[in-house]
Amino acid sequence: MTKTALILGATGNAGRHAAQAFETAGWIVRRYDRKSNSLTQAAMGVDVIVNAWNPPNYHNWAGILPEITQQVIAAAKISGARVVLPGNVYNFGTQPAPWSDRTPHTPCSEKGKIRVDIERMYREADIPILILRAGDFVASDGPANVIGKVILKEVHKGKITTLGPMDCPHAFAYLPDWARAVVELTEGNSLPKYADICFPGHSFSIADLKSELERDMGPMRVANFPWWMMKMTAPFWELAKEFSEMRYLYSHPHHLNGSAFFDHLPGFEMTDFTTVARAELPRHETIKDLAYANA
């Protein structure tokens, strides 16, 4: 029997890739349009609700995310659908890595506290949920996340930007892999009612990324991200204030333990690092062009 997935935030990175993965697997996909009908109406008859709604640029998380969570819980209770939530690593604060589903939630940021609170709301609602927790997303269709918008923003000039120590490992998740895992996990029969699973993805440093890109793009120089500018503009620029709060993640070495993930999907294969490292290169430049420009 064909199953149906409702995607909230289908125009965003996670929502778009989730929709594509479900369609590829033969599911009926509904992309929710909040202008058309209520969420509870849209959720009727669906098997999975992917909650990829996320206010852009961290805008008013404290006010918006709990409200979204309440709406999704109400829709899930009426439809009986399992909710899929793209989880992040903010919950773990600065505890030593590796982080796993057994790592205590001790956030050191306001956004981490908000994420802990909304996950508690889901748990207490007693609905089926899958939190597939991952590091920073890496898209497959051009600069869309921190790696493309910041780290590789000026790669066409032969420059990589680092947000912390060059040798600090940081957790990343290739979105097509993450989305494919969501489908495979929801299609299986091994998930508990409340499933909190860490997606291992890749963990690499700016030094690792630099070495990989230099293999066919030529020498790269590394510049430090201007955190000082974020501090100066934070009083009147919301994104600067909110992004600065997450600075610790780029100087705290971390990676995710995939043991629980592979217990459910033992044969799952991650996309190779070479592909992931190049996924968010500017699309107006080819590797050949970049190599020529940087020669």
C-alpha positions as CSV (number, residue, x, y, z in Angstrom):
1,M,0.0,0.0,0.0
2,T,1.3,3.4,-0.9
3,K,2.1,5.6,2.1
4,T,1.8,9.4,2.4
5,A,4.2,12.0,3.8
6,L,3.3,15.5,4.7
7,I,6.2,17.9,4.4
8,L,6.2,21.1,6.4
9,G,8.8,23.6,5.1
10,A,9.1,21.9,1.8
11,T,10.9,24.9,0.2
12,G,13.7,24.8,2.8
13,N,16.8,22.6,2.6
14,A,15.7,19.7,4.9
15,G,12.1,19.8,3.7
16,R,13.0,19.8,0.0
17,H,15.4,16.9,0.3
18,A,13.0,14.9,2.5
19,A,10.2,15.4,-0.1
20,Q,12.5,14.2,-2.9
21,A,13.6,11.1,-0.9
22,F,10.1,10.1,-0.1
23,E,9.0,10.5,-3.7
24,T,12.0,8.5,-4.9
25,A,10.9,5.7,-2.5
26,G,7.4,5.7,-4.1
27,W,5.5,7.6,-1.4
28,I,2.8,10.1,-2.0
29,V,4.1,13.5,-0.9
30,R,2.0,16.4,0.2
31,R,3.8,19.7,0.5
32,Y,2.0,21.8,3.0
33,D,0.8,25.2,2.1
34,R,-0.4,27.1,5.2
35,K,-2.5,29.4,3.0
36,S,-4.6,26.6,1.6
37,N,-5.9,24.8,4.7
38,S,-5.2,24.1,8.3
39,L,-2.4,21.7,9.4
40,T,-4.8,19.3,11.0
41,Q,-6.8,19.1,7.8
42,A,-3.7,18.6,5.7
43,A,-2.5,15.9,8.0
44,M,-5.5,13.7,7.7
45,G,-4.7,10.3,6.2
46,V,-0.9,10.8,6.2
47,D,1.6,8.3,7.7
48,V,4.5,10.7,8.4
49,I,4.7,14.4,9.1
50,V,8.2,15.9,8.5
51,N,8.4,19.1,10.5
52,A,11.1,21.0,8.6
53,W,9.6,24.4,9.5
54,N,12.4,26.6,10.8
55,P,12.3,30.4,11.2
56,P,15.0,31.8,8.9
57,N,18.1,33.3,10.5
58,Y,17.2,32.0,13.9
59,H,14.4,34.6,14.1
60,N,12.4,34.5,17.4
61,W,13.0,30.8,18.1
62,A,11.6,31.3,21.7
63,G,8.2,32.5,20.4
64,I,7.8,30.6,17.1
65,L,9.2,27.1,17.7
66,P,6.9,26.2,20.6
67,E,3.9,27.4,18.7
68,I,4.9,25.3,15.6
69,T,5.5,22.3,17.9
70,Q,2.0,22.6,19.4
71,Q,0.4,22.7,16.0
72,V,2.4,19.7,14.8
73,I,1.5,17.7,17.9
74,A,-2.2,18.5,17.4
75,A,-2.1,17.3,13.8
76,A,-0.2,14.2,14.7
77,K,-2.7,13.2,17.5
78,I,-5.6,13.5,15.0
79,S,-3.9,11.7,12.1
80,G,-1.9,9.2,14.1
81,A,1.1,10.0,11.9
82,R,4.7,9.7,13.1
83,V,6.4,13.1,13.3
84,V,10.0,13.4,11.9
85,L,12.0,16.3,13.4
86,P,15.4,17.3,12.0
87,G,17.4,17.3,15.3
88,N,20.6,19.2,15.9
89,V,23.5,19.1,18.4
90,Y,22.7,22.2,20.4
91,N,21.3,20.0,23.1
92,F,24.7,18.7,24.1
93,G,26.5,21.9,24.9
94,T,30.2,21.5,25.3
95,Q,30.3,17.9,26.7
96,P,33.2,15.7,25.4
97,A,32.4,13.9,22.2
98,P,31.3,11.5,20.8
99,W,27.7,12.5,21.3
100,S,24.9,9.9,21.2
101,D,21.3,9.3,22.1
102,R,22.6,8.6,25.6
103,T,24.5,11.9,26.0
104,P,22.7,14.1,28.6
105,H,21.1,17.3,27.3
106,T,23.0,20.1,28.9
107,P,22.8,23.0,26.5
108,C,25.0,26.0,26.9
109,S,23.1,28.3,24.6
110,E,19.6,29.8,24.6
111,K,18.8,28.0,21.3
112,G,19.9,24.8,22.8
113,K,17.6,25.3,25.8
114,I,14.7,26.0,23.3
115,R,15.4,22.8,21.4
116,V,15.5,20.7,24.6
117,D,12.1,22.3,25.6
118,I,10.4,21.5,22.3
119,E,11.7,17.9,22.3
120,R,10.3,17.5,25.8
121,M,7.0,18.7,24.4
122,Y,7.0,16.0,21.8
123,R,8.0,13.3,24.4
124,E,5.3,14.4,26.8
125,A,2.7,14.4,24.0
126,D,3.1,10.6,23.7
127,I,3.0,10.5,19.9
128,P,5.2,8.6,17.5
129,I,8.3,10.7,16.7
130,L,11.6,10.3,15.1
131,I,14.3,12.8,15.9
132,L,17.1,12.2,13.5
133,R,19.9,14.3,15.0
134,A,22.7,15.6,12.9
135,G,25.4,18.2,12.6
136,D,25.4,21.1,10.2
137,F,23.7,20.2,7.0
138,V,25.5,20.1,3.6
139,A,23.2,20.4,0.6
140,S,23.7,18.9,-2.8
141,D,22.4,21.7,-4.9
142,G,24.6,24.7,-4.3
143,P,25.5,27.1,-1.4
144,A,22.6,26.8,1.1
145,N,24.2,26.3,4.6
146,V,27.1,27.5,6.7
147,I,29.6,25.5,4.6
148,G,28.5,27.2,1.4
149,K,27.4,30.6,2.6
150,V,30.4,31.1,4.9
151,I,33.2,28.6,4.7
152,L,33.3,28.3,0.9
153,K,31.8,31.6,0.0
154,E,35.0,33.0,-1.5
155,V,36.5,29.7,-2.6
156,H,36.5,31.1,-6.2
157,K,39.2,33.5,-4.9
158,G,41.2,30.7,-3.5
159,K,40.1,31.4,0.0
160,I,38.4,29.2,2.7
161,T,36.9,30.9,5.8
162,T,37.3,29.1,9.2
163,L,35.0,29.9,12.1
164,G,37.3,28.3,14.7
165,P,40.6,26.5,14.9
166,M,41.6,24.9,11.6
167,D,42.1,21.5,13.1
168,C,38.8,21.3,15.1
169,P,36.6,18.5,13.9
170,H,33.0,19.5,13.3
171,A,29.9,17.3,12.6
172,F,28.3,17.6,9.2
173,A,25.4,15.8,7.5
174,Y,25.0,15.4,3.8
175,L,21.3,16.2,3.3
176,P,20.5,13.5,0.6
177,D,21.9,10.9,3.0
178,W,20.0,12.3,6.0
179,A,16.8,12.4,4.0
180,R,17.3,8.9,2.6
181,A,17.8,7.7,6.2
182,V,14.6,9.3,7.3
183,V,12.7,7.3,4.7
184,E,14.4,4.0,5.5
185,L,13.9,4.5,9.2
186,T,10.2,5.3,8.9
187,E,9.6,2.4,6.5
188,G,11.2,-0.1,9.0
189,N,9.5,-1.7,11.9
190,S,12.2,-1.3,14.5
191,L,11.6,2.2,15.8
192,P,10.3,2.8,19.3
193,K,7.4,5.2,19.8
194,Y,9.9,8.0,20.7
195,A,13.0,7.5,18.7
196,D,16.0,9.9,19.2
197,I,18.8,8.8,16.9
198,C,22.1,10.4,16.0
199,F,22.9,10.5,12.3
200,P,26.7,10.0,12.2
201,G,27.3,11.7,8.8
202,H,30.9,13.1,8.5
203,S,33.1,14.9,11.0
204,F,35.9,16.9,9.5
205,S,38.0,20.0,10.2
206,I,38.7,23.0,7.9
207,A,42.2,21.6,7.5
208,D,40.6,18.3,6.2
209,L,38.4,20.3,3.8
210,K,41.3,22.4,2.6
211,S,43.4,19.3,1.9
212,E,40.6,17.7,0.0
213,L,39.8,20.7,-2.2
214,E,43.4,21.4,-2.9
215,R,43.8,18.0,-4.7
216,D,42.2,19.4,-7.8
217,M,41.7,23.1,-7.1
218,G,45.2,24.2,-6.3
219,P,46.5,26.0,-3.1
220,M,44.0,27.6,-0.8
221,R,44.6,30.2,1.8
222,V,42.5,30.3,5.1
223,A,41.0,33.4,6.6
224,N,39.4,33.8,10.0
225,F,35.7,34.6,10.2
226,P,35.2,38.1,11.4
227,W,33.5,37.3,14.7
228,W,34.4,40.8,15.9
229,M,32.0,42.2,13.3
230,M,29.3,40.0,14.6
231,K,29.8,41.4,18.1
232,M,29.8,45.0,16.9
233,T,26.6,44.5,14.8
234,A,24.7,42.2,17.2
235,P,22.8,45.1,19.0
236,F,21.0,46.0,15.8
237,W,21.3,42.9,13.6
238,E,19.4,39.8,14.8
239,L,21.3,37.3,12.8
240,A,24.7,38.5,14.1
241,K,23.5,38.1,17.7
242,E,22.0,34.7,17.2
243,F,24.8,33.3,15.1
244,S,27.4,34.5,17.6
245,E,25.7,32.4,20.2
246,M,26.7,29.3,18.3
247,R,30.4,30.2,18.0
248,Y,31.4,27.6,20.6
249,L,30.5,24.8,18.2
250,Y,33.3,25.8,15.8
251,S,36.0,25.6,18.5
252,H,34.6,22.5,20.4
253,P,35.7,19.3,18.7
254,H,32.7,16.9,18.2
255,H,31.3,14.1,16.3
256,L,28.2,11.9,16.5
257,N,28.2,8.2,17.6
258,G,26.3,6.2,14.9
259,S,25.9,3.0,16.9
260,A,22.2,3.3,17.4
261,F,21.7,4.4,13.8
262,F,23.4,1.4,12.4
263,D,21.5,-0.9,14.8
264,H,18.4,0.2,12.8
265,L,20.1,0.5,9.3
266,P,23.1,-1.8,9.4
267,G,23.6,-1.6,5.6
268,F,23.4,2.2,5.2
269,E,26.2,3.7,3.2
270,M,27.2,7.4,3.6
271,T,28.2,9.4,0.5
272,D,31.9,9.7,0.3
273,F,33.8,12.6,1.8
274,T,35.1,13.8,-1.6
275,T,31.5,14.3,-2.9
276,V,30.4,15.9,0.4
277,A,33.3,18.3,0.4
278,R,32.4,19.6,-3.0
279,A,28.6,19.7,-2.6
280,E,28.3,23.4,-1.8
281,L,30.9,24.8,-4.1
282,P,29.4,27.8,-6.0
283,R,27.4,26.5,-8.9
284,H,28.6,29.3,-11.2
285,E,32.1,27.9,-11.0
286,T,33.2,24.5,-12.2
287,I,36.1,22.7,-10.5
288,K,38.2,23.4,-13.6
289,D,37.4,27.1,-13.5
290,L,38.2,27.3,-9.8
291,A,41.5,25.4,-10.3
292,Y,42.4,27.8,-13.1
293,A,41.4,30.9,-11.1
294,N,43.5,29.8,-8.1
295,A,46.6,28.8,-10.1
